[in-house]
């Protein structure tokens, strides 16, 4: 059986230097305005994708290794990308819309 891949964008906070994983296709609210996110501390939560991108820089693969390992350990099969496209955001909104009905 083929596992489904989860699209992820790794970003590093400018102020504190920790890494956040953004899941642009996974909604964290009923309308899909916010995407699901994950950090070592706090773990799962919702995030404003564009707000986070403005306050962060792209994380290197070395910087995101620890978070990648943690996410894989809890069951994610990740497909890292550099930035989300319009299609990723649209998929999140459509998923939220289907889940609302």
C-alpha positions as CSV (number, residue, x, y, z in Angstrom):
1,X,0.0,0.0,0.0
2,X,1.3,3.4,-1.0
3,X,1.5,5.9,1.9
4,X,0.1,9.4,1.1
5,X,2.7,12.1,1.2
6,X,2.2,15.2,3.4
7,X,3.4,18.4,1.8
8,X,5.5,20.4,4.3
9,X,7.4,23.7,4.3
10,X,10.1,24.1,6.9
11,X,10.8,27.7,8.1
12,X,13.1,29.1,10.8
13,X,12.0,31.9,13.1
14,X,14.2,35.0,12.7
15,X,14.1,36.0,16.4
16,X,14.5,32.7,18.2
17,X,16.0,30.4,15.5
18,X,13.7,27.4,16.0
19,X,12.1,25.6,13.1
20,X,8.4,25.4,12.3
21,X,6.8,22.9,9.9
22,X,3.9,24.3,7.9
23,X,1.4,22.0,6.2
24,X,-0.2,24.2,3.5
25,X,-2.7,21.6,2.4
26,X,-4.0,20.7,5.9
27,X,-6.6,23.0,7.4
28,X,-6.6,23.8,11.1
29,X,-10.0,25.7,11.1
30,X,-13.4,25.1,9.6
31,X,-12.9,27.4,6.7
32,X,-9.3,26.6,5.7
33,X,-8.0,30.1,6.5
34,X,-5.2,28.6,8.6
35,X,-2.9,25.7,7.9
36,X,-1.8,23.0,10.3
37,X,1.7,23.6,11.8
38,X,4.1,21.8,14.1
39,X,7.0,22.8,16.4
40,X,9.0,20.8,18.9
41,X,7.5,22.9,21.7
42,X,3.7,23.3,21.5
43,X,3.6,20.6,18.7
44,X,0.4,20.8,16.6
45,X,-1.5,24.1,16.1
46,X,-2.9,26.4,13.5
47,X,-0.9,29.0,11.6
48,X,-1.4,31.9,9.2
49,X,0.9,30.6,6.4
50,X,1.7,34.1,5.0
51,X,2.1,35.6,8.4
52,X,4.6,32.9,9.4
53,X,6.5,33.3,6.1
54,X,6.9,37.0,6.7
55,X,8.5,36.4,10.1
56,X,10.8,33.5,9.1
57,X,13.5,32.4,6.7
58,X,13.7,29.1,4.8
59,X,15.1,26.4,7.0
60,X,18.0,24.3,5.6
61,X,17.7,20.5,5.6
62,X,20.2,20.4,8.4
63,X,18.1,22.8,10.5
64,X,14.9,20.8,9.9
65,X,16.4,17.4,10.4
66,X,15.3,17.1,14.1
67,X,11.7,18.2,13.3
68,X,11.6,15.9,10.3
69,X,12.7,12.9,12.5
70,X,10.0,13.8,15.1
71,X,7.3,14.1,12.5
72,X,8.3,10.8,10.8
73,X,8.3,9.1,14.2
74,X,4.7,10.1,14.8
75,X,3.5,8.8,11.5
76,X,4.0,11.5,8.8
77,X,5.4,10.6,5.4
78,X,6.8,14.0,4.4
79,X,7.4,15.7,1.0
80,X,9.3,18.9,1.8
81,X,8.9,21.9,-0.6
82,X,10.3,25.4,-0.5
83,X,7.1,27.3,-0.8
84,X,3.4,26.6,-1.2
85,X,1.6,27.4,-4.4
86,X,-1.9,28.6,-5.0
87,X,-2.9,25.0,-5.6
88,X,-1.8,23.9,-2.1
89,X,-3.8,26.7,-0.4
90,X,-6.8,25.9,-2.6
91,X,-6.6,22.2,-1.6
92,X,-6.6,23.3,2.1
93,X,-9.7,25.4,1.6
94,X,-11.5,22.7,-0.4
95,X,-10.7,20.1,2.3
96,X,-12.0,22.4,5.0
97,X,-15.2,23.0,3.0
98,X,-15.8,19.3,2.6
99,X,-15.2,18.6,6.3
100,X,-17.7,21.4,7.3
101,X,-20.7,19.8,5.6
